[in-house]
């Protein structure tokens, strides 16, 4: 205690920053909790008044970070070089970045939040109309996946894109407003600003994505040929007749089911909520209290996608899903509770600002690590209860399916990242043409003749989660790196590759990966936990070179 006291007295700048932290937390902590809770309530109710309340709280919270006097103090602390105590220095880095990206006109901030809320409400409440029948996203996915009628597929696929036309102008306006905010702060555009202030380098991501393109291109071309042959036979059409609606997904971000395994059949009679609880509990990551506060099933007006939110950074972590007894939703719920487990097991003694994941893609990596298991026979045997013989029977098809899913997704992320980067560089260009140029190049999907629609705007991430999507790919790379480290260093020879009932895995994740929270930046966390920097080699070893 005496040494600590001497250090504090000997560093008046750190003492002043501690005082600033108390002031900062008095404004932010409770308001952040109210904001997170209001968003959760709005997303499950779909009520305009709930979205309005969420928008008001988001604006109120965001205004804190526009304070010019506070930012001047933070800048002074940062430039002094006197904040050296590790946890204080880390808090300064993160809080400074949060203020830095909001140092633009308050009126502009209000316009961005209001417009974002309008677009979000449109996505949450929109229902596709096909032949006079209103369809949910789940129903759209079922038709695209199961129908063999090309006319029905085309009609359904085109209808699923109609939301793009409704939000297109608002999304472009959002992009321009975000860019205006970024240029006011001295950045070229919002995309560049977002990367830098999230502790990423545009150059390293660009290099990595070029490498991934080179790494996956030949394997994908070969796989795409297999996919096309399968689909031509399925729909009784020629390769020339294959169109985007034949690929069993709105965006071809998920791979068509071309191998002889029907994973949905293993979940038809299963309680996937219960399976999720039991699996995480078995590896020492109990999530029962998180499930009890979550909202997991479909209801009228509810947000149709899935997400995890840490309400208060004190243990109130919730998941929103729309689960059904299918492989897709089994994978989704395990994915989302991977996020949730990460948040739950962050060291509770960390300061509020550090009680979060090291980076958005480090939590994506955990979610992906667990989400992949639902396609692995060992997991299906250990958790779902299929027989050993059945597991062996589907082993090859399962691996091929998972590999297909990864290769298809990798090419899809190329489209998303490069489209978004280009869109922010020039939002006045022909975005419809840009979208299809990238789809044809990276996904090898043919643009329908004469189509000139805002299909890009029908992807919710383009509208509402800017400069984010590349983190999914970084998460995939890290998931493979973590899996490789765990299988080599944590599992014993007789342990299951599914991690099922292996509390050593949970203990490793809790102590080495979850617990540090944001006290380490993402580079430090990866080096510390896996003993090497982030690399594509483990991903390639798992899915490309196998």
C-alpha positions as CSV (number, residue, x, y, z in Angstrom):
1,X,0.0,0.0,0.0
2,X,2.9,2.4,0.9
3,X,4.6,1.8,-2.5
4,X,1.3,2.4,-4.3
5,X,0.7,5.6,-2.4
6,X,4.2,6.9,-3.3
7,X,3.6,6.2,-6.9
8,X,0.4,8.1,-6.9
9,X,1.8,11.0,-5.1
10,X,4.8,11.0,-7.4
11,X,2.7,11.2,-10.5
12,X,0.2,14.0,-10.3
13,X,-0.9,13.5,-14.0
14,X,-2.0,10.0,-13.2
15,X,-3.9,11.2,-10.2
16,X,-5.7,13.8,-12.3
17,X,-6.6,11.1,-14.8
18,X,-8.0,9.0,-12.0
19,X,-10.2,11.9,-11.1
20,X,-11.3,12.2,-14.7
21,X,-12.2,8.5,-14.7
22,X,-14.5,9.0,-11.8
23,X,-16.2,11.9,-13.5
24,X,-16.4,10.0,-16.8
25,X,-17.9,6.8,-15.2
26,X,-20.5,8.9,-13.3
27,X,-21.9,10.0,-16.7
28,X,-21.5,6.9,-18.8
29,X,-22.0,3.7,-16.7
30,X,-25.7,4.0,-15.8
31,X,-26.7,5.6,-19.1
32,X,-24.9,2.9,-21.0
33,X,-26.9,0.3,-19.1
34,X,-30.2,2.1,-19.8
35,X,-29.3,2.4,-23.5
36,X,-28.4,-1.3,-23.9
37,X,-31.6,-2.3,-22.1
38,X,-33.8,0.0,-24.2
39,X,-32.3,-1.4,-27.4
40,X,-32.9,-5.0,-26.2
41,X,-36.5,-4.1,-25.4
42,X,-37.0,-2.4,-28.8
43,X,-35.6,-5.3,-30.8
44,X,-37.9,-7.8,-29.2
45,X,-41.0,-5.7,-29.3
46,X,-40.6,-3.9,-32.7
47,X,-42.7,-1.0,-31.3
48,X,-42.0,2.4,-32.7
49,X,-42.1,4.0,-29.3
50,X,-39.5,1.6,-28.1
51,X,-37.2,2.4,-31.0
52,X,-37.8,6.1,-30.3
53,X,-36.8,5.6,-26.7
54,X,-33.7,3.7,-27.8
55,X,-32.8,6.4,-30.2
56,X,-33.1,9.1,-27.6
57,X,-30.9,7.3,-25.1
58,X,-28.3,6.5,-27.8
59,X,-28.2,10.2,-28.7
60,X,-27.8,11.2,-25.1
61,X,-25.0,8.7,-24.6
62,X,-23.3,9.7,-27.8
63,X,-23.4,13.4,-26.8
64,X,-21.1,12.6,-23.9
65,X,-18.4,11.8,-26.3
66,X,-18.8,15.0,-28.3
67,X,-17.7,17.1,-25.3
68,X,-14.8,19.3,-26.5
69,X,-13.5,20.1,-23.0
70,X,-13.3,16.5,-22.0
71,X,-11.5,15.6,-25.2
72,X,-9.0,18.4,-24.7
73,X,-8.3,16.9,-21.3
74,X,-7.9,13.4,-22.7
75,X,-5.6,14.7,-25.5
76,X,-3.5,16.5,-22.8
77,X,-3.2,13.3,-20.8
78,X,-2.3,11.3,-23.9
79,X,0.3,13.8,-25.2
80,X,1.9,14.2,-21.7
81,X,3.3,10.6,-21.8
82,X,2.8,10.6,-18.0
83,X,0.1,7.9,-17.9
84,X,2.2,4.8,-17.5
85,X,0.4,2.5,-15.1
86,X,-0.8,-0.3,-17.5
87,X,-4.5,-0.3,-16.6
88,X,-4.7,3.5,-16.6
89,X,-2.8,3.8,-19.9
90,X,-5.1,1.2,-21.5
91,X,-8.3,3.0,-20.3
92,X,-6.9,6.3,-21.6
93,X,-6.3,4.7,-25.1
94,X,-9.8,3.3,-25.3
95,X,-11.6,6.3,-23.9
96,X,-9.6,8.7,-26.1
97,X,-10.6,6.7,-29.2
98,X,-14.3,6.8,-28.2
99,X,-14.2,10.6,-27.9
100,X,-12.0,11.1,-31.0
101,X,-14.5,9.5,-33.3
102,X,-17.3,11.8,-32.0
103,X,-15.6,15.2,-32.1
104,X,-17.9,16.6,-34.8
105,X,-21.0,18.8,-34.8
106,X,-23.7,17.7,-32.4
107,X,-26.4,18.4,-35.0
108,X,-24.7,16.0,-37.4
109,X,-24.4,13.4,-34.7
110,X,-28.1,13.7,-34.0
111,X,-28.9,13.4,-37.7
112,X,-26.8,10.2,-38.0
113,X,-28.4,8.5,-35.0
114,X,-32.0,9.5,-36.0
115,X,-31.4,8.2,-39.5
116,X,-29.8,5.0,-38.3
117,X,-32.7,4.3,-36.0
118,X,-35.1,4.9,-38.9
119,X,-33.3,2.4,-41.1
120,X,-33.0,-0.1,-38.3
121,X,-36.7,0.0,-37.6
122,X,-37.4,-0.6,-41.3
123,X,-35.2,-3.7,-41.2
124,X,-36.7,-5.0,-38.0
125,X,-40.4,-4.6,-39.0
126,X,-40.2,-5.3,-42.7
127,X,-41.8,-8.5,-43.9
128,X,-41.4,-9.7,-47.5
129,X,-44.6,-10.0,-49.6
130,X,-44.7,-13.0,-52.0
131,X,-47.9,-13.6,-53.9
132,X,-49.9,-11.6,-51.3
133,X,-48.4,-13.6,-48.4
134,X,-46.3,-12.0,-45.8
135,X,-43.1,-14.0,-45.0
136,X,-40.5,-13.8,-42.2
137,X,-36.8,-14.1,-42.9
138,X,-37.0,-17.7,-41.6
139,X,-39.7,-18.5,-44.1
140,X,-37.7,-16.9,-46.9
141,X,-34.7,-19.0,-46.0
142,X,-36.8,-22.1,-46.0
143,X,-38.2,-21.5,-49.5
144,X,-34.7,-20.7,-50.9
145,X,-33.3,-23.8,-49.3
146,X,-36.0,-26.3,-50.0
147,X,-38.0,-25.3,-53.2
148,X,-37.1,-26.8,-56.5
149,X,-39.3,-24.5,-58.5
150,X,-37.2,-21.9,-60.3
151,X,-40.1,-19.5,-60.7
152,X,-40.9,-19.6,-57.0
153,X,-37.2,-19.2,-56.1
154,X,-36.8,-16.2,-58.4
155,X,-39.9,-14.5,-57.1
156,X,-38.9,-15.1,-53.4
157,X,-35.2,-14.0,-53.9
158,X,-36.3,-10.8,-55.7
159,X,-38.8,-10.1,-53.0
160,X,-36.2,-10.5,-50.3
161,X,-34.2,-7.7,-51.9
162,X,-37.1,-5.2,-51.9
163,X,-36.0,-3.8,-48.5
164,X,-33.0,-2.4,-50.4
165,X,-35.1,-0.1,-52.5
166,X,-36.9,1.1,-49.3
167,X,-33.7,2.1,-47.5
168,X,-31.3,2.8,-50.3
169,X,-31.5,6.6,-50.2
170,X,-31.3,6.7,-46.4
171,X,-28.3,4.4,-46.4
172,X,-26.4,6.6,-49.0
173,X,-27.3,9.6,-46.9
174,X,-26.0,7.9,-43.8
175,X,-22.7,7.1,-45.6
176,X,-22.4,10.7,-46.6
177,X,-23.1,12.0,-43.1
178,X,-20.6,9.6,-41.6
179,X,-18.0,10.7,-44.1
180,X,-18.7,14.3,-43.3
181,X,-18.1,13.6,-39.7
182,X,-14.9,11.8,-40.5
183,X,-13.5,14.6,-42.7
184,X,-14.3,17.1,-40.0
185,X,-11.9,15.1,-37.8
186,X,-9.2,15.0,-40.4
187,X,-9.7,11.5,-41.9
188,X,-10.3,10.7,-45.6
189,X,-13.6,9.0,-44.9
190,X,-15.5,7.1,-42.2
191,X,-14.2,3.7,-43.2
192,X,-10.6,4.8,-42.7
193,X,-11.5,6.5,-39.4
194,X,-13.3,3.5,-38.0
195,X,-10.4,1.2,-38.7
196,X,-7.8,3.4,-37.1
197,X,-9.9,4.2,-34.0
198,X,-10.6,0.5,-33.5
199,X,-6.8,-0.1,-33.3
200,X,-6.5,-1.7,-36.8
201,X,-4.3,-0.9,-39.7
202,X,-6.0,-0.5,-43.1
203,X,-2.8,-1.7,-44.7
204,X,-2.5,-5.0,-42.7
205,X,-6.2,-5.8,-43.5
206,X,-5.7,-5.1,-47.2
207,X,-2.6,-7.3,-47.3
208,X,-4.4,-10.1,-45.4
209,X,-7.4,-10.0,-47.7
210,X,-5.3,-10.0,-50.8
211,X,-3.5,-13.1,-49.4
212,X,-6.8,-14.7,-48.6
213,X,-8.0,-14.1,-52.1
214,X,-4.9,-15.8,-53.5
215,X,-5.1,-18.6,-50.9
216,X,-8.8,-19.5,-51.6
217,X,-9.3,-18.6,-55.2
218,X,-8.3,-21.9,-56.9
219,X,-9.9,-24.0,-54.2
220,X,-13.1,-22.0,-54.5
221,X,-13.2,-22.2,-58.3
222,X,-13.0,-26.0,-58.1
223,X,-15.7,-26.1,-55.4
224,X,-17.9,-23.7,-57.3
225,X,-17.8,-26.1,-60.2
226,X,-19.0,-28.9,-57.9
227,X,-21.8,-26.7,-56.5
228,X,-23.0,-25.7,-60.0
229,X,-23.1,-29.3,-61.2
230,X,-25.1,-30.3,-58.1
231,X,-27.5,-27.4,-58.5
232,X,-28.0,-28.0,-62.2
233,X,-29.1,-31.5,-61.5
234,X,-31.3,-30.5,-58.6
235,X,-33.2,-27.9,-60.6
236,X,-33.0,-29.6,-63.9
237,X,-31.4,-26.6,-65.6
238,X,-28.2,-25.9,-67.6
239,X,-25.2,-24.1,-66.1
240,X,-26.1,-21.1,-68.2
241,X,-29.5,-20.9,-66.5
242,X,-28.0,-20.9,-63.0
243,X,-29.0,-17.6,-61.3
244,X,-28.5,-16.1,-57.8
245,X,-31.8,-17.5,-56.5
246,X,-30.6,-21.1,-57.1
247,X,-27.8,-20.9,-54.5
248,X,-30.1,-21.6,-51.5
249,X,-29.3,-18.3,-49.7
250,X,-30.1,-14.6,-50.2
251,X,-26.5,-13.6,-50.6
252,X,-24.6,-16.9,-51.2
253,X,-22.9,-16.3,-47.9
254,X,-23.8,-19.8,-46.8
255,X,-22.9,-22.8,-48.8
256,X,-25.7,-24.9,-50.5
257,X,-26.2,-28.4,-49.2
258,X,-24.5,-30.4,-51.9
259,X,-23.1,-33.3,-49.8
260,X,-24.9,-36.4,-48.6
261,X,-25.6,-35.3,-45.0
262,X,-28.7,-33.6,-43.8
263,X,-27.7,-32.0,-40.6
264,X,-31.2,-30.6,-40.0
265,X,-32.5,-34.1,-39.4
266,X,-30.5,-34.4,-36.2
267,X,-32.2,-31.4,-34.6
268,X,-35.9,-31.8,-35.6
269,X,-36.9,-33.4,-32.3
270,X,-34.3,-31.6,-30.2
271,X,-34.5,-28.8,-27.6
272,X,-31.6,-26.8,-28.9
273,X,-31.9,-24.3,-26.0
274,X,-31.3,-27.2,-23.6
275,X,-28.5,-28.7,-25.7
276,X,-26.8,-25.3,-25.6
277,X,-27.1,-25.0,-21.8
278,X,-25.7,-28.5,-21.2
279,X,-22.8,-28.1,-23.6
280,X,-21.5,-24.9,-22.1
281,X,-22.0,-26.2,-18.6
282,X,-20.1,-29.3,-19.4
283,X,-17.0,-27.3,-20.3
284,X,-17.2,-25.2,-17.2
285,X,-18.8,-22.1,-18.9
286,X,-22.3,-22.2,-17.2
287,X,-24.7,-19.8,-19.0
288,X,-28.0,-20.7,-17.2
289,X,-28.4,-17.2,-15.8
290,X,-27.7,-15.7,-19.2
291,X,-30.3,-17.8,-21.0
292,X,-33.0,-16.9,-18.4
293,X,-32.8,-13.2,-19.4
294,X,-32.5,-13.8,-23.1
295,X,-35.3,-13.8,-25.8
296,X,-34.8,-16.8,-28.0
297,X,-38.0,-17.4,-30.0
298,X,-39.9,-15.7,-32.9
299,X,-42.7,-13.2,-32.2
300,X,-44.5,-10.6,-34.2
301,X,-42.5,-7.5,-34.9
302,X,-39.3,-8.8,-33.3
303,X,-35.9,-8.3,-34.8
304,X,-35.4,-11.3,-37.1
305,X,-31.7,-11.8,-36.8
306,X,-29.6,-12.7,-33.8
307,X,-27.2,-10.8,-31.5
308,X,-25.6,-10.8,-28.0
309,X,-25.5,-7.8,-25.8
310,X,-23.8,-7.1,-22.5
311,X,-26.3,-4.9,-20.7
312,X,-24.2,-3.6,-17.8
313,X,-20.7,-5.1,-17.9
314,X,-21.6,-6.6,-14.5
315,X,-23.0,-10.0,-15.6
316,X,-26.3,-9.1,-17.3
317,X,-25.6,-10.6,-20.7
318,X,-28.4,-11.4,-23.0
319,X,-29.0,-13.1,-26.4
320,X,-31.7,-12.4,-29.0
321,X,-32.5,-15.3,-31.4
322,X,-35.4,-16.7,-33.3
323,X,-34.6,-20.3,-32.9
324,X,-36.1,-23.3,-34.6
325,X,-35.0,-27.0,-34.4
326,X,-32.7,-26.7,-37.3
327,X,-28.9,-26.9,-37.8
328,X,-28.7,-23.3,-38.8
329,X,-30.3,-22.1,-35.5
330,X,-28.3,-24.7,-33.5
331,X,-25.2,-23.1,-34.9
332,X,-26.5,-19.6,-34.3
333,X,-27.5,-20.1,-30.7
334,X,-24.1,-21.7,-29.8
335,X,-22.4,-18.9,-31.7
336,X,-24.3,-16.2,-29.8
337,X,-23.7,-17.9,-26.4
338,X,-20.0,-18.1,-27.3
339,X,-20.1,-14.3,-27.3
340,X,-22.1,-14.3,-24.1
341,X,-19.7,-16.7,-22.3
342,X,-16.8,-14.4,-23.2
343,X,-18.6,-11.4,-21.7
344,X,-19.6,-13.3,-18.6
345,X,-16.2,-14.5,-17.7
346,X,-14.2,-11.3,-18.1
347,X,-12.4,-10.5,-14.8
348,X,-15.0,-8.7,-12.7
349,X,-12.4,-6.6,-10.9
350,X,-11.4,-4.8,-14.1
351,X,-12.4,-1.2,-14.4
352,X,-15.7,-0.6,-16.3
353,X,-13.9,0.6,-19.5
354,X,-11.8,-2.5,-19.6
355,X,-14.7,-4.9,-18.8
356,X,-15.2,-5.8,-22.4
357,X,-13.6,-7.9,-25.1
358,X,-10.2,-7.0,-26.4
359,X,-11.6,-6.3,-29.9
360,X,-14.9,-7.0,-31.7
361,X,-13.2,-9.8,-33.7
362,X,-11.8,-11.6,-30.6
363,X,-15.3,-12.2,-29.4
364,X,-16.3,-13.2,-33.0
365,X,-13.5,-15.7,-32.9
366,X,-15.0,-17.4,-29.8
367,X,-18.5,-17.4,-31.3
368,X,-17.2,-18.9,-34.5
369,X,-15.1,-21.5,-32.6
370,X,-18.2,-22.8,-31.0
371,X,-20.6,-22.3,-33.9
372,X,-18.4,-24.6,-36.1
373,X,-18.8,-27.5,-33.8
374,X,-22.4,-28.1,-34.8
375,X,-21.1,-29.4,-38.2
376,X,-18.5,-31.8,-36.6
377,X,-19.5,-35.4,-36.1
378,X,-17.7,-35.7,-32.7
379,X,-19.9,-32.8,-31.4
380,X,-23.0,-34.3,-32.9
381,X,-22.2,-37.6,-31.2
382,X,-21.2,-36.1,-27.8
383,X,-23.8,-33.4,-27.5
384,X,-26.7,-34.3,-29.8
385,X,-26.5,-38.0,-29.3
386,X,-26.0,-39.6,-32.7
387,X,-24.4,-43.0,-32.7
388,X,-20.7,-43.7,-33.2
389,X,-21.6,-45.5,-36.5
390,X,-23.6,-42.6,-37.7
391,X,-20.8,-40.2,-36.8
392,X,-18.3,-42.2,-38.8
393,X,-20.7,-42.5,-41.7
394,X,-21.1,-38.7,-42.1
395,X,-17.5,-37.8,-41.2
396,X,-16.4,-37.1,-44.7
397,X,-19.5,-35.3,-45.8
398,X,-19.5,-33.2,-42.6
399,X,-15.9,-32.0,-43.2
400,X,-16.6,-31.3,-46.8
401,X,-19.8,-29.3,-45.8
402,X,-17.8,-27.3,-43.2
403,X,-15.0,-26.6,-45.7
404,X,-17.6,-25.6,-48.3
405,X,-19.2,-23.2,-45.7
406,X,-15.8,-21.7,-45.0
407,X,-14.8,-21.2,-48.6
408,X,-18.1,-19.8,-49.6
409,X,-18.1,-17.4,-46.6
410,X,-14.5,-16.3,-47.3
411,X,-15.4,-15.2,-50.8
412,X,-18.5,-13.5,-49.6
413,X,-16.5,-11.4,-47.1
414,X,-14.3,-10.3,-49.9
415,X,-17.4,-8.8,-51.5
416,X,-18.5,-7.1,-48.3
417,X,-15.2,-5.6,-47.3
418,X,-14.3,-4.3,-50.8
419,X,-17.8,-3.0,-51.5
420,X,-17.9,-1.1,-48.2
421,X,-14.4,0.3,-48.5
422,X,-15.2,1.6,-52.0
423,X,-18.6,2.9,-51.1
424,X,-17.2,5.1,-48.4
425,X,-14.4,6.3,-50.7
426,X,-17.1,7.3,-53.3
427,X,-20.8,7.0,-52.3
428,X,-21.8,8.8,-55.5
429,X,-20.6,6.0,-57.8
430,X,-22.9,3.4,-59.3
431,X,-23.2,1.2,-56.3
432,X,-25.5,-1.2,-57.9
433,X,-22.9,-1.9,-60.6
434,X,-20.1,-2.1,-58.1
435,X,-22.0,-4.7,-56.0
436,X,-22.5,-7.0,-59.0
437,X,-19.0,-6.5,-60.3
438,X,-17.6,-7.8,-56.9
439,X,-20.2,-10.6,-56.6
440,X,-19.2,-11.8,-60.1
441,X,-15.5,-11.6,-59.4
442,X,-15.3,-13.1,-55.9
443,X,-18.4,-15.3,-55.7
444,X,-18.6,-16.3,-59.4
445,X,-22.4,-15.6,-59.3
446,X,-24.0,-14.2,-62.5
447,X,-25.9,-11.0,-62.4
448,X,-29.5,-11.3,-63.7
449,X,-29.8,-9.7,-67.1
450,X,-30.8,-6.1,-66.9
451,X,-30.9,-6.0,-63.1
452,X,-30.2,-2.5,-61.7
453,X,-31.5,-2.7,-58.1
454,X,-30.0,-1.7,-54.8
455,X,-29.4,-5.3,-53.8
456,X,-26.4,-4.2,-51.6
457,X,-28.8,-2.1,-49.4
458,X,-30.8,-5.2,-48.5
459,X,-27.8,-6.4,-46.5
460,X,-28.3,-5.1,-43.0
461,X,-24.6,-4.8,-42.2
462,X,-24.0,-2.4,-45.0
463,X,-26.6,-0.1,-43.6
464,X,-26.2,-0.3,-39.9
465,X,-22.9,-1.9,-38.9
466,X,-20.3,0.1,-40.9
467,X,-16.6,-1.0,-41.1
468,X,-17.4,-4.2,-39.2
469,X,-17.8,-7.1,-41.6
470,X,-14.0,-7.8,-42.2
471,X,-13.9,-8.6,-38.5
472,X,-15.9,-11.8,-39.2
473,X,-13.0,-13.0,-41.3
474,X,-10.4,-12.1,-38.8
475,X,-12.6,-14.0,-36.3
476,X,-12.5,-17.1,-38.5
477,X,-8.7,-16.9,-38.7
478,X,-8.4,-16.5,-34.9
479,X,-11.0,-19.3,-34.3
480,X,-8.7,-21.7,-36.3
481,X,-5.7,-20.5,-34.4
482,X,-7.3,-21.0,-31.0
483,X,-8.6,-24.4,-32.1
484,X,-5.2,-25.5,-33.2
485,X,-3.6,-24.3,-29.9
486,X,-6.2,-26.0,-27.8
487,X,-6.0,-29.3,-29.6
488,X,-2.3,-29.3,-29.4
489,X,-1.7,-28.0,-25.9
490,X,-4.9,-28.4,-23.8
491,X,-6.5,-31.6,-25.0
492,X,-5.1,-35.0,-23.9
493,X,-4.9,-37.9,-26.3
494,X,-8.2,-39.4,-25.3
495,X,-10.1,-36.1,-25.2
496,X,-12.9,-35.5,-27.7
497,X,-12.2,-32.9,-30.4
498,X,-15.7,-31.5,-29.6
499,X,-14.4,-30.2,-26.2
500,X,-17.5,-31.8,-24.7
501,X,-17.4,-32.1,-20.9
502,X,-13.8,-30.9,-20.9
503,X,-13.4,-28.3,-18.2
504,X,-9.7,-27.8,-19.0
505,X,-10.8,-26.1,-22.2
506,X,-13.2,-23.8,-20.3
507,X,-10.5,-23.0,-17.8
508,X,-8.0,-22.1,-20.5
509,X,-10.5,-19.9,-22.2
510,X,-11.6,-18.2,-19.0
511,X,-8.1,-17.5,-17.6
512,X,-6.1,-16.9,-20.8
513,X,-8.6,-15.4,-23.2
514,X,-11.7,-14.1,-21.5
515,X,-10.4,-12.8,-18.2
516,X,-8.0,-10.1,-19.6
517,X,-11.0,-8.3,-21.2
518,X,-9.8,-5.2,-22.9
519,X,-6.8,-4.7,-20.6
520,X,-4.8,-6.1,-23.5
521,X,-5.1,-5.0,-27.1
522,X,-6.0,-7.7,-29.6
523,X,-2.4,-8.3,-30.8
524,X,-1.2,-8.7,-27.2
525,X,-4.1,-11.0,-26.3
526,X,-3.5,-13.3,-29.3
527,X,0.2,-13.5,-28.7
528,X,-0.3,-14.1,-24.9
529,X,-2.9,-16.9,-25.3
530,X,-1.7,-18.7,-28.5
531,X,2.0,-17.8,-28.3
532,X,2.1,-16.3,-31.8
533,X,0.7,-13.4,-33.8
534,X,-2.5,-13.7,-35.8
535,X,-1.9,-15.7,-38.9
536,X,-3.8,-17.3,-41.8
537,X,-1.8,-20.5,-41.6
538,X,-4.0,-22.3,-39.1
539,X,-7.1,-21.5,-41.2
540,X,-5.4,-22.7,-44.3
541,X,-4.3,-25.8,-42.6
542,X,-7.8,-26.5,-41.4
543,X,-9.8,-25.8,-44.5
544,X,-7.6,-25.3,-47.6
545,X,-4.7,-27.7,-47.3
546,X,-6.6,-30.6,-45.8
